[in-house]
Amino acid sequence: MTLQQLFRTANFDQAYAYITKFHPKSANSRFPYQVAFEWLCEVEAVTTDEEIEVIKRPLDEDDNAPDVYVWCSHLEGCNWSEAMGLNVVLAPEVKDAPIDMIVGMCLWHLTFYGFSQEEQTEGFESMLSDGEDMPGTGEPDDESDILSEETRSLYPDIDGFLEDDYDERYAAYSEAVIKELTQRAANGEAWPQFFLAKIYSEGYYGITPDLSRAVDLYKLAATQGLYRAQNNLAAFYENGIVVAKDTAKARELYKVAVKEPANNGVPEENLGHLELEEGNRQEAIHWFKLAADKGNTVCKSYVWYLERTPKWT
């Protein structure tokens, strides 16, 4: 039996229930999983003699899983058409495992260990676009792109990772990064404000996460017209994190971010999700289409799914 044949025998609701049971962080990601499931069931599978083995896997400390837990090796990063043509081999210890559990875990692996809300775009983009990135914007990818040569020069050579003073040198580099970004942010530079906000939001370079500080910095960068700051700030309002939940404010910020010609469709995608959650199906399709027109592959799949199904649940 090929992997696609196995998928076609499964019930999505049950498969998704196993995903969320094993990996609770996927609990808010039903829609992208459902799109992926439907896509995988219908994509033209590439015929092959290659196999995919489903085995029982020891539980990790952070797994919220029962004793029976299956592992579908070597699906991560596979092209979906090629993956669907693989022949499924069940190890003896999982032959009695429910089909829906096996399909759920294969779906989790194919989407590169599943979707959290932050990972949805990354997961779809890497799996559906044959490795081709969305069109670039010419903007800095991360804070290292805007740092001074003096600060960058402090970054310890990765070849020295095992040297005794590596941690000390990296700590010095981290301190210099925060110092420079903080000074430039205080001087009103938008990109340092944005990247410093991300650092406070996610907590790295030795910084303890501080979402309130992150929001303050995003606000500063957003008022200067930085669409990525507007987009990220909108997410805080949409989800009621630190600030009071305000979908109207989130929608307003997303629509401001959309006006930036250089954006790669992410604000449009987020608007699509917001409208979909509020039951505005046609508005969601409108925004997903605009994002797809900018090369956002994940939104192409969303449009494909929404236009072929009367509703999603």
Secondary structure, DSSP 8 states (H G I E B T S, - for coil): -BHHHHHHTS-HHHHHHHHHHH-GGGGG-HHHHHHHHHHHHHS-----S-EEEEEE----TT----S--EEETT-TT--HHHHHTSEEEE-GGGTTS-HHHHHHHHHHHHTTS---TTTHHHHHHHHHSTT------SS-SSGGGTS-HHHHTTS--GGGTTSTTHHHHHHHHHHHHHHHHHHHHHTT-HHHHHHHHHHHHHT-TT----HHHHHHHHHHHHHTT-HHHHHHHHHHHHHTSSS---HHHHHHHHHHHHT-TT--SHHHHHHHHHHHHTT-HHHHHHHHHHHHHTT-HHHHHHHHHHHHSS---
